[in-house]
Amino acid sequence: MAMPLLLVSISLAGCSSSRPLGGNLKTSNSEIKKQQKPASNDDIFLYRGIGASFICNARSAEVEFAKAVGIAASTYTQVLNGRHGGFVASAGKEKLTNKQLYQGAEFQIVTGALKYCPEAVPEDVKEKVQQAIEKQNK
């Protein structure tokens, strides 16, 4: 019986004698923090798209909207903290709090979902987002 190509490549990867998968195991937490850079606009665009996609998929699977947004925004916040130390380039040198990160993530993800799967967003949320956008533009 022929082994599927994916399984072959996975089993061959396990035989590699090069560096460990985890990279340099001697990297300290302080070194990791020094290597962190604020989230760029491209990073934010990526995280927004991933979060919006999560909402679209979760809603297709009949997950309630609030739960889908909560999970997506929490994940977004964790990524910003873990990968960027809570810093976002557009916020300057100020480290954002978890509450600020979560609120920003929530807004970004919902506006992304409105773009990619508007039918998945409840009408009352659409209205609130529209009001927030209008307020922001004043």
C-alpha positions as CSV (number, residue, x, y, z in Angstrom):
1,M,0.0,0.0,0.0
2,A,1.4,3.4,-1.0
3,M,1.9,5.9,1.8
4,P,0.3,9.3,1.2
5,L,2.8,12.0,0.3
6,L,1.9,14.1,3.4
7,L,2.7,11.2,5.7
8,V,6.0,10.6,4.0
9,S,7.1,14.2,4.4
10,I,6.1,14.2,8.0
11,S,7.9,11.0,8.8
12,L,11.1,12.2,7.0
13,A,11.0,15.5,8.8
14,G,11.1,13.6,12.1
15,C,14.4,12.0,11.0
16,S,16.2,15.3,10.5
17,S,19.4,15.8,12.7
18,S,19.6,19.5,12.2
19,R,18.5,22.1,14.8
20,P,15.7,21.3,17.1
21,L,12.2,22.4,16.1
22,G,12.1,24.9,19.0
23,G,15.0,26.8,17.6
24,N,17.7,28.0,20.0
25,L,16.6,26.6,23.4
26,K,19.0,28.8,25.3
27,T,17.1,32.0,24.4
28,S,16.0,33.7,27.6
29,N,12.7,35.5,28.2
30,S,14.5,38.8,28.3
31,E,16.1,38.1,25.0
32,I,12.8,37.2,23.5
33,K,11.3,40.5,24.8
34,K,14.1,42.5,23.3
35,Q,13.4,40.8,19.9
36,Q,9.7,41.7,20.0
37,K,8.6,44.6,17.8
38,P,5.4,46.5,17.9
39,A,2.7,45.2,15.7
40,S,2.9,46.9,12.3
41,N,-0.1,47.8,10.2
42,D,0.5,44.7,8.1
43,D,0.5,42.6,11.3
44,I,-2.8,44.2,12.4
45,F,-4.3,43.6,9.0
46,L,-3.3,39.9,9.2
47,Y,-4.7,39.4,12.7
48,R,-7.9,41.3,11.8
49,G,-8.4,39.0,8.8
50,I,-7.8,35.9,10.9
51,G,-10.2,37.0,13.5
52,A,-12.9,38.0,11.0
53,S,-12.5,34.6,9.3
54,F,-12.9,32.9,12.6
55,I,-16.2,34.7,13.2
56,C,-17.4,33.8,9.7
57,N,-16.6,30.2,10.2
58,A,-17.9,30.0,13.8
59,R,-21.2,31.6,12.7
60,S,-21.5,29.1,9.9
61,A,-21.1,26.4,12.5
62,E,-24.0,28.1,14.4
63,V,-21.8,29.4,17.3
64,E,-23.5,32.4,18.9
65,F,-22.0,35.7,17.8
66,A,-20.9,36.9,21.3
67,K,-19.0,33.7,21.9
68,A,-17.3,33.8,18.5
69,V,-16.3,37.5,19.0
70,G,-15.0,36.8,22.5
71,I,-12.8,33.9,21.4
72,A,-11.5,35.7,18.4
73,A,-10.7,38.9,20.4
74,S,-9.1,37.0,23.2
75,T,-6.9,35.2,20.7
76,Y,-6.0,38.4,19.0
77,T,-5.1,40.0,22.4
78,Q,-2.9,37.0,23.3
79,V,-1.0,37.2,20.0
80,L,-0.4,41.0,20.4
81,N,0.9,40.3,24.0
82,G,2.9,37.3,23.1
83,R,4.4,38.3,19.8
84,H,4.6,42.1,20.3
85,G,4.6,42.6,24.1
86,G,1.4,44.6,23.9
87,F,2.8,47.2,21.6
88,V,1.2,48.4,18.4
89,A,3.1,50.8,16.1
90,S,0.1,53.0,15.6
91,A,-0.2,53.6,19.4
92,G,3.4,54.9,19.6
93,K,5.6,53.9,22.5
94,E,2.7,53.3,24.8
95,K,2.2,49.6,25.9
96,L,-1.5,48.9,25.6
97,T,-3.4,47.3,28.4
98,N,-5.2,44.0,27.9
99,K,-8.5,45.9,28.0
100,Q,-7.4,48.3,25.3
101,L,-6.0,45.4,23.2
102,Y,-9.2,43.5,23.6
103,Q,-11.5,46.4,22.7
104,G,-9.4,47.2,19.7
105,A,-9.4,43.6,18.6
106,E,-13.1,43.3,19.1
107,F,-13.8,46.4,16.9
108,Q,-11.3,45.3,14.2
109,I,-12.6,41.8,14.0
110,V,-16.3,42.8,13.9
111,T,-15.6,45.4,11.1
112,G,-13.7,42.7,9.3
113,A,-16.6,40.3,9.6
114,L,-18.9,43.0,8.3
115,K,-16.7,43.1,5.2
116,Y,-16.3,39.4,4.6
117,C,-19.6,37.9,6.0
118,P,-22.1,40.6,6.8
119,E,-24.9,38.1,7.1
120,A,-23.1,36.6,10.1
121,V,-23.3,39.9,12.1
122,P,-26.5,40.7,14.0
123,E,-28.4,43.8,13.0
124,D,-28.0,45.5,16.4
125,V,-24.2,45.0,16.2
126,K,-24.1,46.5,12.6
127,E,-25.9,49.6,13.9
128,K,-23.5,50.0,16.9
129,V,-20.5,49.7,14.6
130,Q,-22.0,52.2,12.2
131,Q,-22.6,54.7,15.0
132,A,-19.0,54.2,16.3
133,I,-17.6,54.8,12.9
134,E,-19.7,57.9,12.4
135,K,-18.6,59.2,15.9
136,Q,-14.9,58.5,15.1
137,N,-15.2,60.4,11.8
138,K,-16.4,63.6,13.5
